[in-house]
Structures are given as structure tokens and as C-alpha cells.
Amino acid sequence: MLLFGLGVGLCFMPLNMIIIASLPPQDAGTGAGVLQTVQRLGGSLGLAILVTVFTAAGGDQQGRTGSSAAEPLAHGVANAFVAGTVFAAVALLVALFVLRRAE
């Protein structure tokens, strides 16, 4: 949790500054609103997708399948981590190859 908090703190503030500074002054308010909306929706949508992957993998079937309670949970969590890793890899590829470099 400490590393997560540190990473978010070191990521979001510079990212917000870079995005808003690259906008014309008359569009700064609109850009800031869109940025905040995308950040909130992205987190909610990402969490919803990871929970769906967890559930589809049987992570919510603890004790119902006759196996030990830990097996379905571990399988669901493992699949959710794989999906999260795929999200991160795609985001890295987009950042490297799609987004234009700052001038």
C-alpha cells in the first residue's frame, strides 16, 4: 500500500501538470475537467473489468465446488492479475508508440 500511494503521488501530479500545461489557456478548464473525468472512469471501468475476470474464472466459488476454499480464490486472483498485466502492457505500448512525444 505504501508503494502504491507513493507511485500514485509521483505519477498523477506531474501527469496533470504536463497535460494542462500543453493546452491553450482558454481550454485549460475544459481539459482539466476531461482529465479528471477520464481518470475516475478509467479506474472504475478497470476495476469492473478485473472483478468480471475474477468472477468468470470462478474466484467467487469458494467452497461450492467441493475443492478447498483457497483453490477457486487463487485461480480467480491469478486471472485478474494476468488481465491487469495485459492492461499495463497495452498502456505501455500506447505510451511508447501511439502518443506523440512532447515538444
C-alpha positions, 0 to 999 in steps of 0.5 A, a space after each residue: 500500500 505504501 508503494 502504491 500511494 507513493 507511485 500514485 503521488 509521483 505519477 498523477 501530479 506531474 501527469 496533470 501538470 504536463 497535460 494542462 500545461 500543453 493546452 491553450 489557456 482558454 481550454 485549460 478548464 475544459 481539459 482539466 475537467 476531461 482529465 479528471 473525468 477520464 481518470 475516475 472512469 478509467 479506474 472504475 471501468 478497470 476495476 469492473 473489468 478485473 472483478 468480471 475476470 475474477 468472477 468468470 474464472 470462478 474466484 467467487 466459488 469458494 467452497 461450492 465446488 467441493 475443492 478447498 476454499 483457497 483453490 477457486 480464490 487463487 485461480 480467480 486472483 491469478 486471472 485478474 492479475 494476468 488481465 491487469 498485466 495485459 492492461 499495463 502492457 497495452 498502456 505501455 505500448 500506447 505510451 511508447 508508440 501511439 502518443 506523440 512525444 512532447 515538444 
